[in-house]
Amino acid sequence: MREGQFVASIIRAYLEDANRDKPNPFADHQLFCERGINVLGDVLDSFWEHPLSFAHCVYSRYTEYITDMFAGRIYAHERARVKTKRTLGYCSLAITIIKR
């Protein structure tokens, strides 16, 4: 649903003859949506691959950030993304952290 809200202005501009000369006038929007979806994919992958480390991140370290990701605040204009890698116990967990 969010992606549909974001593309409305792009479609309006396209219908008003903006970017009609491009082979794919919606390429920028597609890339924008893929980046947001990748954040969700990283969260789910970290849950399945490292469940104990993920639980530690959710309950102890990054509760607010992971709550933001689950709430759908995953796009760059909503938060600034910073990729970090942490070592938790015996597992190494790479997770995308949302930084205010």
Summary of the structure (lengths in Angstrom):
residues: 100
radius of gyration: 17.0
end to end distance: 23.5
largest distance: 56.3
contacts: 242
relative contact order: 0.14
helix: 56%
strand: 18%
